Amino acid sequence: MKTSYKIIAVLVAGLFIAGMAQAQEGRLSLNLNYSINTPTGDFKDFVNKTSYRSWTASLLYGLNDKLSVGFGTGFQDFYQKYPRQVYKLDDGSDISAVVSNSVQAVPLLAQVQYNFIPHAAVQPYVGVGVGGNLILYRQYVGEFSDSKNKFGFAARPEAGVFIPFRKEGPAGITLRADYNYMPVTYGALDGMSNWGAGIGVKFPLQ
């Protein structure tokens, strides 16, 4: 887990440094969101509990008042412990053990966002991010453990609303929902796709 938190710190620092370096070139904004995520499909066989330990961040450059492009990252943390039962090992033997499954994802996405009503009091938008995820996989079966870090494809379509703090202001609150498509496969993990919803803030960097 220490490695994952170091990665997060570096990514967040990179976002702020990039924002300060480009702030004078155009309309640059930073979006920070807390989110909850629920496993879907085969991912529920690995972890079926909703995670409350996730966040997203995006740095977006406004090409005009409706269309923005940029970079997105974040962190998703899923964990579940299963009660003791008998499991069959790869060598054919049986073991009675408690199983703990843990997996984290750090997305690195190119993003596009479209604001339908940029000057309204409530501004609906849609967006999509495409890129990859750094996956940190851990499974513990009694005294046996399996772990791997790998990089896989990721896509994140999203929809939400932006509510400015003041009329036509650049800063405000965001409410959003997204679908995280992650077709990663390793060990007992067969896909990591999940639904997400969150709340956050958006503010300019200039």
C-alpha positions in Angstrom: 0.0 0.0 0.0 2.9 2.4 0.7 3.9 2.1 -3.0 0.4 3.0 -4.2 0.3 6.1 -1.9 3.6 7.3 -3.2 2.3 7.0 -6.8 -0.8 9.0 -5.9 1.3 11.8 -4.3 3.5 12.0 -7.4 0.5 12.2 -9.7 -1.2 14.9 -7.7 2.0 16.9 -7.5 2.3 16.5 -11.3 -1.2 17.9 -11.8 -0.5 21.0 -9.8 2.9 21.6 -11.4 1.5 21.2 -14.9 -1.4 23.5 -14.0 0.9 26.3 -12.7 3.1 26.0 -15.8 0.3 26.4 -18.3 -2.0 28.7 -16.3 -1.2 31.7 -18.5 -1.9 29.9 -21.8 -5.7 29.6 -21.5 -8.6 28.6 -19.4 -7.2 25.9 -17.2 -9.2 24.3 -14.4 -8.7 21.6 -11.8 -11.5 19.1 -10.8 -11.2 17.1 -7.6 -13.8 14.6 -6.7 -14.5 12.1 -3.9 -16.3 9.0 -5.3 -17.8 5.7 -4.3 -17.5 2.7 -6.6 -19.5 -0.5 -7.0 -18.1 -3.6 -8.7 -20.0 -5.0 -11.8 -19.9 -8.2 -13.8 -17.2 -10.7 -13.0 -15.4 -8.2 -10.7 -18.1 -9.0 -8.1 -16.6 -12.5 -7.8 -13.4 -11.0 -6.5 -14.9 -8.1 -4.5 -18.6 -7.5 -4.2 -18.6 -4.6 -1.7 -18.9 -1.0 -2.6 -15.7 1.0 -2.1 -15.8 4.3 -0.3 -12.1 4.9 -0.7 -11.8 6.5 -4.1 -11.2 9.9 -5.8 -10.6 11.4 -9.2 -8.8 14.4 -10.4 -8.6 16.0 -13.8 -6.8 19.0 -15.3 -8.8 20.4 -18.2 -8.0 23.1 -20.8 -11.0 25.0 -22.2 -10.8 25.2 -26.0 -14.0 27.2 -25.9 -16.9 27.7 -23.4 -18.3 24.2 -24.2 -15.4 21.9 -25.1 -12.4 21.0 -22.8 -9.6 18.6 -23.1 -7.0 17.4 -20.7 -5.7 14.7 -18.4 -7.3 12.6 -15.6 -6.1 10.4 -12.8 -7.3 9.2 -9.4 -7.4 6.2 -7.1 -9.7 3.3 -6.5 -9.3 0.9 -3.6 -11.3 -2.3 -3.3 -10.8 -4.8 -0.4 -12.8 -7.7 0.9 -12.1 -10.5 3.4 -14.0 -13.8 3.0 -14.7 -16.2 6.0 -12.8 -19.4 6.5 -13.7 -22.2 4.1 -11.9 -25.0 2.1 -10.1 -23.9 -1.0 -8.3 -26.0 -3.6 -4.7 -24.9 -4.4 -3.0 -25.1 -7.9 -1.3 -28.3 -6.9 -4.6 -30.0 -6.2 -4.4 -30.0 -2.4 -7.0 -28.5 -0.2 -6.6 -25.7 2.4 -8.9 -24.3 5.0 -8.2 -20.6 5.1 -9.5 -17.0 5.3 -9.1 -15.3 1.9 -8.4 -11.6 1.6 -8.7 -9.9 -1.8 -7.3 -6.4 -2.4 -6.9 -4.4 -5.6 -6.2 -0.8 -6.4 -6.2 1.1 -9.6 -4.5 4.4 -10.6 -6.0 5.6 -13.9 -4.0 7.7 -16.4 -6.5 9.0 -19.0 -6.7 11.5 -21.8 -10.0 13.3 -21.3 -12.6 15.2 -23.4 -15.5 17.0 -21.7 -18.5 18.8 -23.3 -20.6 21.4 -21.4 -24.1 21.7 -22.8 -25.2 25.0 -21.1 -22.0 26.8 -20.1 -23.7 30.0 -18.7 -26.6 28.4 -16.8 -27.0 28.1 -13.0 -26.9 24.3 -13.4 -24.6 23.1 -16.3 -25.0 19.5 -17.4 -22.0 17.9 -19.1 -20.7 14.6 -20.5 -17.2 13.4 -20.9 -14.9 10.5 -21.7 -11.5 9.4 -20.7 -9.3 6.8 -22.5 -6.0 5.4 -21.5 -4.7 2.9 -18.9 -4.7 1.9 -15.3 -1.9 0.9 -13.0 -3.3 -2.1 -11.2 -2.0 -3.3 -7.8 -3.3 -6.9 -7.2 -3.0 -8.7 -3.9 -4.6 -12.0 -2.7 -4.0 -13.7 0.6 -5.1 -17.4 1.1 -4.1 -18.2 4.7 -0.3 -18.0 4.7 -0.1 -18.0 0.9 -0.1 -14.8 -1.0 -0.1 -13.7 -4.6 0.7 -10.2 -5.8 1.3 -8.4 -9.1 1.5 -4.9 -10.4 0.4 -4.5 -14.1 -0.8 -1.9 -16.6 -4.0 -2.3 -18.5 -6.4 -0.5 -20.8 -9.1 1.7 -19.3 -12.0 3.9 -20.5 -14.3 6.1 -18.3 -17.4 7.7 -19.8 -19.1 10.1 -17.4 -22.0 12.5 -17.0 -22.7 15.1 -14.4 -23.6 18.7 -13.6 -21.5 21.7 -12.7 -23.0 24.2 -10.3 -21.0 27.5 -10.1 -20.7 29.3 -6.7 -21.8 32.5 -8.4 -23.5 33.3 -11.7 -21.2 32.3 -14.6 -18.3 31.9 -12.2 -15.4 29.5 -13.0 -15.5 27.7 -9.6 -18.2 25.5 -8.2 -19.5 22.1 -7.2 -19.6 19.0 -9.5 -21.9 16.0 -9.2 -21.0 13.1 -11.4 -21.5 9.5 -12.3 -19.3 7.3 -14.4 -18.6 3.8 -15.6 -15.0 2.6 -15.3 -14.2 -0.1 -17.9 -11.2 -2.1 -16.9 -10.7 -5.5 -18.7 -7.7 -6.5 -16.6 -7.2 -10.3 -15.9 -4.8 -11.8 -13.5 -5.1 -14.7 -11.0 -8.6 -14.6 -9.4 -9.4 -11.2 -11.0 -11.4 -11.3 -14.2 -12.1 -7.7 -15.0 -12.3 -4.7 -12.7 -15.2 -2.7 -14.2 -17.3 -0.6 -11.8 -19.9 2.1 -11.5 -18.9 5.3 -9.8 -20.6 8.4 -8.4 -19.1 11.4 -6.6 -19.1 15.0 -5.6 -16.3 17.5 -5.9 -15.1 21.0 -6.7 -13.9 22.7 -9.8 -11.7 25.8 -9.7 -9.6 27.8 -12.2 -5.8 27.7 -12.1 -5.3 31.3 -13.4 
